[in-house]
Amino acid sequence: MNITVYLGANEGTDPALKTAVQELGKWIGESGNALIYGGSRCGLMGVLADSVLAAGGEVTGVEPEFFVKGELQHDGLTDLIVTKDMTERKTKMIELGDAFIAFPGGTGTLEEIAEVMSKVSLKHLEAPCILYDLDGYYTGLRMLLDHMIELGLSSKERQEGICFAKDLPEIQKILQSSL
């Protein structure tokens, strides 16, 4: 299974982020799954890619030209796909993915997973969409989605396939049930 993971090019200030992303990467590599991610060597993105590779897994990075020109790409990947811009990058990452995980990240992570959430809710994409709610990171987003339902702007049916997981065992359970 190709698992597309969205996450930041910064490491953040909480050491639990690095530990959890290393655990996720090790599992992806050891389980025979493959990683699709943004292609950077920086921050949590680089840690994730290195963890998958160290565990014997395959990693495909998808990075826009302007990041490659800035020499931000990870040079040790199984494959690096260079796109003309961020829009093409998002499209390619969705095209390659069988499942999608948003690890805690910044506005870019939020923007990328929001597109996946929309496609899942419209039934234009039949794949698990998992928000890794590490230490309650995505609690506010979960509350917003519930509020949308309360106001009749969304429905439980529309939000089927959008899942929240507090840890790696929950992610594994969601992915296993989707097979």
PEBEL-V888438 format. One record per residue. N is the residue number from 1. RES is the residue in one letter. SS is DSSP state (A for helix, B for strand, O for the rest). PSI is psi in whole degrees, -180 to 180 (NA if undefined). D_CENTER is the distance of its C-alpha to the mean C-alpha in Angstrom with 1 decimal. Layout:
BEGIN
N/RES/SS/PSI/D_CENTER
N/RES/SS/PSI/D_CENTER
END
This chain:
BEGIN
1/M/O/134/13.6
2/N/B/118/11.0
3/I/B/113/7.6
4/T/B/125/5.0
5/V/B/128/2.2
6/Y/B/131/2.9
7/L/O/173/6.0
8/G/O/158/9.7
9/A/O/8/12.5
10/N/O/155/14.6
11/E/O/-20/15.1
12/G/O/178/16.3
13/T/O/-11/19.5
14/D/O/117/18.6
15/P/A/-21/19.0
16/A/A/-28/17.1
17/L/A/-49/13.8
18/K/A/-42/14.8
19/T/A/-46/16.2
20/A/A/-38/13.3
21/V/A/-33/10.8
22/Q/A/-41/13.8
23/E/A/-44/14.3
24/L/A/-47/10.8
25/G/A/-43/11.5
26/K/A/-45/15.0
27/W/A/-45/14.4
28/I/A/-48/12.2
29/G/A/-44/15.1
30/E/A/-24/17.9
31/S/O/-5/17.0
32/G/O/3/17.3
33/N/O/169/13.8
34/A/B/150/12.4
35/L/B/134/9.3
36/I/B/127/8.3
37/Y/B/-177/7.1
38/G/O/-6/9.1
39/G/O/-2/12.2
40/S/B/153/13.5
41/R/O/-5/15.6
42/C/O/153/15.5
43/G/A/-146/14.4
44/L/A/-30/11.4
45/M/A/-47/10.0
46/G/A/-40/13.4
47/V/A/-44/13.6
48/L/A/-50/10.6
49/A/A/-46/12.1
50/D/A/-38/15.5
51/S/A/-42/14.9
52/V/A/-47/13.8
53/L/A/-43/16.8
54/A/A/-27/19.1
55/A/O/7/18.5
56/G/O/12/19.6
57/G/O/170/16.4
58/E/B/142/15.6
59/V/B/125/13.1
60/T/B/122/12.9
61/G/B/143/12.2
62/V/B/110/12.4
63/E/B/137/14.3
64/P/B/154/16.9
65/E/A/-44/20.5
66/F/A/-27/21.1
67/F/A/-37/18.6
68/V/A/-41/20.4
69/K/A/-31/23.7
70/G/O/4/22.7
71/E/O/42/22.1
72/L/O/-6/18.6
73/Q/B/154/17.4
74/H/O/120/17.0
75/D/O/-6/20.2
76/G/O/19/19.7
77/L/O/160/17.0
78/T/O/-41/18.0
79/D/B/142/17.5
80/L/B/120/16.8
81/I/B/123/16.8
82/V/B/126/18.3
83/T/B/164/18.1
84/K/O/-28/20.7
85/D/O/-178/18.5
86/M/A/-35/15.2
87/T/A/-47/16.0
88/E/A/-37/16.5
89/R/A/-49/13.3
90/K/A/-44/11.2
91/T/A/-45/13.6
92/K/A/-41/13.3
93/M/A/-37/9.6
94/I/A/-43/10.2
95/E/A/-39/13.4
96/L/A/-21/12.3
97/G/O/145/9.7
98/D/O/-20/11.3
99/A/B/154/8.6
100/F/B/132/5.2
101/I/B/130/3.5
102/A/B/107/3.8
103/F/O/158/5.7
104/P/O/132/9.0
105/G/O/-166/9.4
106/G/O/-155/12.0
107/T/A/-33/13.0
108/G/A/-43/11.0
109/T/A/-46/7.6
110/L/A/-44/9.8
111/E/A/-42/11.3
112/E/A/-45/8.4
113/I/A/-28/7.2
114/A/A/-38/11.0
115/E/A/-42/11.7
116/V/A/-44/9.8
117/M/A/-42/11.6
118/S/A/-45/14.7
119/K/A/-39/14.8
120/V/A/-44/14.3
121/S/A/-30/17.0
122/L/O/-1/19.3
123/K/O/28/18.9
124/H/O/-6/18.1
125/L/O/121/15.1
126/E/O/88/15.6
127/A/O/150/12.5
128/P/B/137/10.9
129/C/B/107/8.6
130/I/B/127/7.9
131/L/B/116/8.0
132/Y/B/98/8.6
133/D/O/51/12.0
134/L/A/122/13.2
135/D/A/34/16.8
136/G/A/18/16.6
137/Y/O/-41/14.1
138/Y/O/20/13.3
139/T/A/-42/16.9
140/G/A/-39/18.0
141/L/A/-39/15.6
142/R/A/-42/16.7
143/M/A/-39/20.2
144/L/A/-44/19.8
145/L/A/-41/18.7
146/D/A/-40/21.7
147/H/A/-38/23.9
148/M/A/-41/23.2
149/I/A/-45/24.4
150/E/A/-37/27.4
151/L/O/2/28.4
152/G/O/18/28.2
153/L/O/-11/25.6
154/S/O/-178/23.2
155/S/O/163/23.8
156/K/O/-39/22.5
157/E/O/-41/22.6
158/R/O/-30/20.5
159/Q/O/5/17.8
160/E/O/139/17.9
161/G/O/-13/14.6
162/I/B/114/12.7
163/C/B/154/12.6
164/F/B/135/12.4
165/A/B/133/12.5
166/K/O/-17/14.4
167/D/O/177/13.9
168/L/A/-42/13.1
169/P/A/-37/16.1
170/E/A/-38/15.0
171/I/A/-46/11.6
172/Q/A/-41/14.0
173/K/A/-43/16.4
174/I/A/-45/14.3
175/L/A/-40/13.2
176/Q/A/-41/16.9
177/S/A/-16/18.3
178/S/A/-10/16.5
179/L/O/NA/18.3
END
